[in-house]
Amino acid sequence: MKARCLVCRDPVQVAQHPGWQQRDSAGRLRPALCLNSSYVAKVIWPWMTHSAADPACDALEFEIPAEAGEPCWCDACELHLREAGLDLNDLAQRKQFALDSVARFRKETAAYAEAVRPGLKVTFT
């Protein structure tokens, strides 16, 4: 059995945690969760731990929508951009940061899955 996770698009979490939502350049909320917020630690990691504990689970599949790699102006992204010494007003840097955030999510997710259950297959679509 493959456990499947649609990353960033969880209407329940979006409704319950506006602080985890992506924001556009005007500060308006988007209907997607930001990978740089607490969402990953509070939702994705526990889901992975639970799914990997099921002996019937032989793989984890993560579907990452395109908006996960779009520039975000949420508080978490602003903090990470500042910590990285990036120019908050440079759209090209924000775009690259967003793409790097998706790459980091994939790397950390694969490493976390390996730590929870060595050899468990992890795929990203």
Secondary structure, 3 states (H helix, E strand, C coil): CEEEEECCCCHHHHHHCHHHEEECCCCCEEEEECCCCCHHHHHHHHHHHHHHHCCCCCEEEEECCHHHHCCCCCHHHHHHHHHCCCCCCCHHHHHHHHHHHHHHHHHHHHHHHHHHCCCCEEEEC
